[in-house]
Amino acid sequence: MLAQGRVPALDANVTELCTLTGDPLTRVADLTNVILRDPALTTSILTEANSARYSPVHPIRTVSSALVMMGFDRVHLMALGVSIFRLASRDARSLDLYRVLVGSYLSGVLSRGLGALTAYPNPEELFVAGLLAEMPRFLLAGALTEKYRQMEQKVVARTHTLNTACYETFGISYDDFSLEVARFWQLPSEIVDMLSGNGRNGTCAPLLREARQLSEMMFGSQPAGEAALGAAESRLKALLHRDDFDLPAFVRKACGDDSNLSRFFNLSDGDLEMLLRIAEWGKVDGAQVANMLASHSRSEIPAGVEPESPKVTIGEYLTELSLAGRRHNDINHILLLAQEAIQRCVGPAVAVAAFADRPRHRLVGRFLSGRASAAQATDFAVSLADESSPVVRALRSGKPVRSSTCGWEHPFLRSIGVSTLLVVPIVVCGEGVGAYVLGGQEGRPFTAQDELWTEAIAGHVASGFEILRGVGPANR
């Protein structure tokens, strides 16, 4: 499969998410920046934060707020799972492949739902593991289609288990192949442990297995019927230690709690109910029905997101910044909100929030967002004695500066390929303490609207610093 190029390589965003997962020094700002580079992923995170699973008192409109409410671990694992899923979706060209892909996502949803019933501390781990447990099916079906069909037929005919059918067809058990895929993608160790049944997450293996088999029964990849579903319900009652567990009710709730399930696939509650009832009946080919349902939804998935309206989004961010200031929030939260607002509403190639160092010799980057994935915020530094710098001009005048980078070379900006600049100073009590430095690439000049919005955002940041200093509006 590798020789034929049939195993998708993880894109830069997914690779960076995997790196962040294993780094104990990762900050909220780092994760937010990766998510913001992908508008579809941003929308998926916000959709999940506003879903019935979390039921927030007030709508969650920013990734920063989602991180605060859902928690760092949950957001980064969910982002990882959805990113891998969307990467695979690009190859879902046939209905059979699309059916397997939908089943993979449902496996993750059901795994997470079972984890919630056991009070598992991080159900998103189960979501990612459940999704990935089915992803090898998708890879096999896409790369070795005829042999995959042979394997599936053996399972549906009840002559083989999935592991024995995979071993007989491909020379490797399905569980071992799943682990090879997880290791090839260099996924977080806790996910690999969960798939292998080892370590502290090994106790989740039975739940993952049940979720995967239930998804396969609904999508026609495993034999179904009233007896099979009844046996699954009995096993889950024993695993969960809950005699009142109702399998159909559980499936409805788990699917209803995941807003992305209907958004990605355009599958209604009625569609899912039909799949569940057909699996229970067991006398109709579930794969054919699933393919029929997939045929009216598959056009929805590659984009998976409606274009944002910056004019609406900027209003939401300015409201959030105003509320954060009134609540006397941590200044780092305000800075993170501001960085996110600039990235989503102005959309520069790169945005740096830079502040003067203590001796006031240099302006040094503290927050960074945009396409500079290999860079650090502190890579951006400007001497305050550099009269040729538009950054210094803006800081001394207290007014925004729009210019090209011609005549002012900066190694950091040159390495990213920036050709236009927008510099907006952050003025606290009449003193320039920092600046937002936005870089644009050729063909994308900054506009008066970009300047106005960034200036409004910088004003809220300045107010946050004034509140921190104890300077009220009356004696500013």
N, C-alpha and C positions, 0 to 999 in steps of 0.2 A: 504493500500500500504506500509506503514511503517512497519507494522507487518510482511509482506512478504519480507521485505528487497528490495522493488522494487523502492525506491526513492534513487538515487545515492547520497552518501555523498560527499561533496566537498573535493577534495584532499588538501594537505597542502599548495600547491602553490596558489590555488584559495582562500582558507581561508585567507591566508596572504594578497593577493591582496585586498580582501574585507576590511581587517583591515586597510591597508594602505590608502584605499579610504577615510575612515572616520577620518583619523588622520591628523590634520593640520600641524604637525611637520615632516611629511614624507619627506625624501630627495630624490633627483634623484638617489643617490647611492643605497638607499633601494629598490627602484622599479627596477633598473637595475639588482640588485643581484637576485631578485625573478625571473625575466624574464630569466636570464642566466641559471638558474637551469634546464630549460626546452628547449632543442635544437629546438623542433618543434615550441614552442611559439616564440623563438628568430627569427626563420626564418619567421614566420607569421608577426611579427612586421616589419622586414626589407623589406619583400615583399610589405607590405602596404605602407611603407615610400617611396618606389620606384615606386609606382603605378601611374596611370594617374591622380588620385585625387590630388596628391601633385606635380608631375612632377618636381623633384629636378633638379637643374642645373648640379650637379655632383652626381654620384651614392652614396647612403647612405649605408655604409658597417658596421656600428656599432650601437648598441642599444643606446649608448650615443648620437650619432649624430641624431638618430631618435627622441630622447627625445627633443633635442634642436630645431629641425625643426618642429615637430608636436605639441610639447607642452606636459607638464606633464599630464594634465587631459585627453587629447585624448588618449595618449598611455596607461595609466593605465586602462581606461575604455575598450579600445579595447582588451587589454590583458585579462581583466576579462571576457569579452564576449566570446572570442575565447577559453579560458580555460574551461569555463562551457560547451561550445558547444562540445569541444573535449572529455570532460568527458562523456557526454551523448552518443557520437558516439560509445563508446565501447559496448553499448548495442543494437546497430542497426543491429540485426542479420537477420531480414527478410526484403524483399523488401518493404513491406508496411511501416515498421518502418523507413527504410532508406529514403523513399519518404517523410515522415513527417519531418524527420530531415533536409533534403535539403530544404524543404519549410520553416522551421524555420529559417535557415540561410538567405534565400532569403528575408524573412520578415524583418530581421535586415538590409539587404542591401538597400531595398526599403525605409524603415523608415529613414535611414540616408540620402538617396538621397533626400527625401522630405524635410528633415530638412535643407539641403544645399540650397534648393530653397527658403526657408523662411529666410535665413541668420541666422539660429539658431546658437548661439555661440559655442556650443559643440555638433556637430552631432553624436559623438561616444556615447553620452547618448542615443540618439534615436536608434543607432545600437543595443546596449545592450538591451534596452527596447523592441524593435521590435523582436529581437531574442527570448527573454524570454516570450514574449506574446504568441508565438507558442510552446514553450518548454513544457507546460502542456499537449498539444495534444500528444507529444511524450511519456510522462510519462504514460498517460492513455492508449495509444495504446500498450505500452509494458507490463504494469502490468495487465490491464483488457481488453484484446484484443477483446473478443466477444462483450462486452458491448460498447466498443469504436466504433466498426463497426456499431452497432445499432444507436449510436448517429450520426455518420457521414452520414449514410443512410437517417436519418431524415432531415439533413441539405441539402444534395444534392437533395433530393426529393422536396425541397422548402416548406415542411410542417412546419418546425420549424426554428427559428433562432438558432445560435450556443449556446446562453445563455439558451434558453428554452429547446433545445434538451439535453444539458448537465444537466440541472436541472431535467428534466424528467427521464433521464437515471441514473444519479449518485446522485441526491439529493442535488446538489449544482450548482450554475450558473458557467459558464466558467470563467467569470471575477473574481468572488470570489475565485475560485480554483487557478487562476493565482497568486492572491495576497498571498494566503496561501503558495504556493511554494516559492515565493520571500522571504516571512518572514521566512520560514523554513531554507532557505539557508542564511539568515541574509545578504541580499544584501544591497547595499548603499541606504540610505533613498531617494535620488533623483530619483533612479530607481523605487522604490516602489511607490513614489508619482506620477510618470509618468504613471505607470500601473493603478493606482487607479483613475487618473484624478484629483488628489488633488494638492494643493500648486501651486507654480509658474510654475511647469511643466504640470499643468493640461490642458493648452491650446494645448499641443501636442497630447492629447488623440485622437482627430479626425484623425490626420495624422497617428498615429499608427494603428488605426482601418482600415483605407483605405489601408495601406501597407499590413496589415495582410490579409485582404479580397482578395487583388489582388494576393498575393502569394498563397492563398488557391484556387483561381480560376485557376491559372496556374497549380497547382498540384492536381487538382481534388477533393479537400476537400470541395469546395463550388460550387453551381451551377454557370455556366458561360454562355457565349453566347454574341452576338454582343450588345444586349440591356443592359446586365449587365455591360459589359465593358464601354459602352457609358455612362451609368448612373454614373459609378465610375469616368470617366473622367470629367463629368459635376460637380460632387461634388468637385473634386480636383481643378477645375478651380475656383470655389467659395471660397474654403479654402485658396488657394494660391493667390487669386485676380489676376489671370493671364488668360486672354481670349485665349492666344496663346498656352496654355499648351497642349501638344500632348502626350497621355499616352504611346503608343508603343515606341515613341522616348525616353521618359523618362526611361522606363524599359531597353532599350538597353544601354543607357548611364550609368545608375546606376550599371548595371551588368558589363559593360565594364570597369568601374572605379575600380572595386574590383578584384584585381588579385587573392586573395585567393579563390574566388568562383570557378574559373576554376581549380586552383591547388588542392583544396580539393576534388572536385567532378568530375574532368575530363569532365565537361560539356562545349561544345564549344558554340560559339555565335549562330551557326546554331541550336543546341539543344534548346537553350533558345528561339530562334525565333519560333521554331516549337511549343513549349509549349504555347507561347503567341498566335500564330495563331489558335491553337486548342481550346484554351480558348475563343477566339473571335468567332470561328465557333459554338462551343457549342453543336455539334452533335456527338462527340466522347467522350468516357469516359476518361477524362484527367488523372485519377488515373492510368489507365492501361498504357497509354503512358509514364507517369512519371516513373512508375515501370520499363518499358522497358529501358528507358534511364538510370535509376539508376543501372540496372543490369550490365552495362558495366563500371560503375564508382565506385561502392561501395568498391572494393578492394583497392582503392586509399586512403581512408580516415584515417584508424587508425594511420598509420605512419605520413602521411601528410608532410613529410620532407625528403629531400635527405641528406645522411651523409655529414658533412662538411669535407673539406680537410684542416687539420691544417697547412700544408705547404703553402697552398694558403692564408689562413686566416691570418697567422702571417705576411706575406708580406703586406697585406692590413693595418693591425694595425700599423706596423712600419712606413708605409707611412703616415697614419693619425697622428701619434705621431710627426713625423718630421714636417708635415705641421702645427700642432698645436703650436709647438715650434717657428717656423718661424713667425707665426702670432701673437706671444706674447700673446697667449690665457691665460685665468685665470688658475693658477696652479691647481686648483681643477678639471678643465675640463681635464687636462693632467693626473692627478692622476686617475680620473674615467676611462679614456680611457685605461690606463695601467692596471687597475684592471680587466677591461673587457677582455683585450687581454690575460692576464694570465689565466683567467677562461675558455675562449673558446679554446685557443690554447694548453695550458699545461694540463688543466683539473684536477687540484688537488681536493681532498675532501674538502679542505678549504684553503683559501689564505688570509693572513693578511698583510696589509701595515702598518708598525709600525715606529714611529719616536721618537727621543729622546725628553724628556720633557725639559722645559727651564733650570732647574738646572743641567740637564744631569745626573740624578740619575737613570732614568728608560727609557726603550723603551716601548712606549704605542701604542696599535693598534688604527688606525684612519679609515681605510677602511677594510671591511670584505666581502668576497664572498664565496659561496660554500654551503655546506649542514648544516651549523650551524644556522638554522633558528631561534632558540630561543635565540641565543647569540648576544651580542653587540661587536663591534670592541674593545671597551675599556676594555672588559673582559680579553684581552690578554695584559699582562704587564710582563716585564723581568727586573730585577735589573742589571744595567751595572757593578755591582761589582761581579756578579755571574760567576766565572771563568769556571765553569763546563758547562755553557750554550753554545751550538753551535751557538746561535744567537750572543752572545758576541764575540766569536772567529771570526766569519765572519766579524763583524763590525770592530774589531781591525786590522784584517789582510787585510781588503779590498777585500777579495776574497770569492767566493761562497763556501758553505759547504753543502755536502750531507751526511746524517747520518740516523741511526735509532734513535728512541726516547729512546732506552735502555740506562740507566745510567743517563738520564736527564728527570725527571718527571715534567710536567707542567700541572696544573689542567685543564686549558682550553683545551689543546690538548688531554688530557686523556679523557675528557668528550665526545669528538667527536669520539674517537676510532682511533686516528692517530697513525701510527706505523713507518712511514718514514718521513724524513724532507728534505727540500731543502731551504737553507737560502741564499739569494743574497743581499749583502749590497748596499745601495744607497750612493755613494760617491760624494760629492759636493766640488769642489776645494780642493781635497785631504783629506777631512774630512768626516768620516762616520756619516751621519745624520739620517739614518734609514735603514730599511731592509724589503725585502719581505720574509715572512715566509710561506712556502707552506707545507701543511701536506697531506700525502698520506696514504691510508689504506692498510692493509696487502695484498700482492700479486700484488701490483702496485708500484714498486720502481721507483724513479725518474731517468731519463736517462741523458746522456751528452747533448742530444738535448734539453731536458727540461731546463737544466742549461744554455745552450747557449742562448735560446730564452728569458728566464727570465732576464738574464744579459743584453741583448740588450734592453729590455723594461725598466729595471732599469736605463740604460744609458740615455735613452730619458727623463726619469723623472729627473735625475740629471741635464741634460742640461736645463730643464725647470726652475729648482731652480736657476741655474747660471744666466739665462736670467733675472729672477726676481730680483737677486742681482745686476744686471747690469754688470756682468762679461762676456765679449765677448771672442770668441775663441782666439784672439791674446794675451790677457793678463790673460788667465786662470792660 
